[in-house]
């Protein structure tokens, strides 16, 4: 297996799931992930060097932003939810599914920077330094943005809980 194939197999699913969390559209996630690895391949050929995982996240996020800017009135499809009858879902799994849907709906209410930073930290478990590289921020700015994003998330979560 050559270096690029290894890079692809190690990181494709990770980049795909990251963009899928942002877009909620598997077709956008597939396109952006593929474009990311095309850019990675071009980078390796022109610079004859390897890069870190943060670079892949940064490129994929920028490609996602470009794609959403180009598509006017982007409507996100919720293809993550499969229509299932409640009777076929065990009670614990149903509760987990409801919680995941609630969390996703709250993430969708956040500004893109807060949504992105929470996905990178909480789902992808990246360090403050890696997030700083991806978003081109100082670590102190990353920490304060994460703090604000968590506060806003908690407030929205509490508001949603009170409505139910």
C-alpha positions in Angstrom: 0.0 0.0 0.0 1.5 3.3 -1.0 1.6 6.4 1.3 -1.4 8.1 -0.2 -3.6 4.9 0.0 -2.6 4.5 3.6 -3.4 8.2 4.3 -6.8 7.8 2.6 -7.7 4.6 4.5 -6.7 6.1 7.8 -8.5 9.4 7.5 -11.3 9.2 5.0 -14.0 8.0 7.4 -12.9 10.6 9.9 -13.2 13.5 7.5 -16.4 12.2 6.0 -18.1 11.9 9.4 -16.8 15.4 10.4 -18.4 17.0 7.3 -21.5 14.9 7.7 -21.9 16.3 11.2 -21.6 19.8 9.8 -23.8 19.4 6.7 -26.2 16.5 7.6 -26.0 15.6 4.0 -24.1 12.4 3.0 -23.7 13.6 -0.6 -22.1 16.9 0.5 -19.9 14.9 2.9 -18.8 12.5 0.2 -18.0 15.3 -2.2 -16.1 17.3 0.3 -14.2 14.3 1.6 -13.2 13.3 -1.9 -12.2 16.9 -2.8 -10.1 17.0 0.4 -8.1 13.9 -0.6 -7.7 15.3 -4.1 -6.1 18.4 -2.5 -4.0 16.2 -0.3 -2.8 14.2 -3.3 -1.9 17.4 -5.1 -0.2 18.8 -2.0 2.0 15.6 -1.7 2.9 15.7 -5.4 3.8 19.4 -5.5 5.5 19.7 -2.0 6.8 16.1 -1.8 6.0 16.1 1.9 3.4 14.8 4.2 1.1 17.0 6.4 -0.7 16.5 9.7 -4.3 15.6 10.4 -5.2 19.2 11.3 -4.4 20.1 7.7 -7.0 17.7 6.4 -9.6 19.1 8.8 -8.8 22.6 7.7 -9.0 21.9 4.0 -12.2 19.9 4.4 -13.8 22.7 6.4 -12.8 25.3 3.9 -14.1 23.2 1.0 -17.4 22.7 2.9 -17.7 26.5 3.4 -16.9 27.1 -0.3 -19.5 24.4 -1.3 -22.2 26.0 0.8 -21.5 29.5 -0.4 -21.7 28.3 -4.0 -25.0 26.6 -3.4 -27.6 29.3 -3.0 -30.3 28.5 -0.5 -28.7 25.2 0.6 -31.3 23.0 2.1 -29.8 20.4 4.4 -31.4 17.0 4.1 -31.6 14.9 7.2 -30.6 11.6 5.7 -29.1 10.5 8.9 -32.5 9.5 10.2 -33.9 6.3 8.8 -37.6 5.8 9.1 -38.1 3.1 11.7 -41.1 1.9 13.5 -40.8 2.6 17.3 -41.9 -0.9 18.1 -38.7 -2.3 16.5 -36.4 -0.1 18.5 -35.4 -1.3 22.0 -36.4 1.3 24.6 -32.7 2.2 25.5 -31.8 2.5 21.9 -34.8 4.7 21.2 -33.9 7.0 24.1 -30.3 7.2 22.7 -31.6 8.0 19.3 -33.9 10.7 20.7 -31.0 12.2 22.6 -28.7 12.2 19.5 -31.5 13.9 17.5 -31.9 16.5 20.2 -28.2 17.2 20.3 -28.0 17.5 16.5 -31.0 19.9 16.5 -29.3 22.1 19.1 -26.0 22.0 17.2 -27.9 23.2 14.1 -29.1 26.2 16.0 -25.6 27.3 16.9 -23.5 29.7 14.7 -21.2 27.8 12.4 -18.1 28.6 14.4 -19.6 27.3 17.6 -21.0 24.2 15.9 -17.7 23.5 14.2 -15.6 24.0 17.3 -17.9 21.7 19.4 -17.8 19.0 16.7 -14.0 19.2 16.6 -13.6 19.1 20.3 -16.4 16.8 21.5 -16.9 14.4 18.6 -13.5 14.4 17.0 -11.7 14.9 20.4 -9.0 17.1 18.9 -6.7 19.1 21.1 -6.9 22.9 21.5 -3.7 23.1 19.5 -5.1 21.1 16.6 -8.3 23.1 16.6 -6.3 26.3 16.6 -4.4 25.0 13.5 -7.6 24.1 11.7 -9.4 27.3 12.5 -6.3 29.6 12.4 -6.8 30.8 16.0 -4.7 31.2 19.0 -5.2 28.5 21.6 -6.6 31.1 24.0 -9.2 32.0 21.4 -10.1 28.4 20.9 -10.6 27.9 24.6 -12.8 31.0 24.9 -14.8 30.0 21.8 -15.3 26.5 23.2 -16.4 28.0 26.5 -19.0 30.3 24.8 -20.2 27.4 22.5 -20.7 25.1 25.5 -22.6 27.9 27.4 -24.8 28.6 24.4 -25.4 24.8 23.9 -26.3 24.3 27.5 -28.8 27.3 27.4 -30.4 26.0 24.3 -30.6 22.4 25.7 -32.2 23.7 28.9 -34.7 25.7 26.9 -35.6 22.7 24.8 -35.9 20.5 27.9 -38.3 23.1 29.4 -40.5 23.0 26.3 -40.9 19.2 26.5 
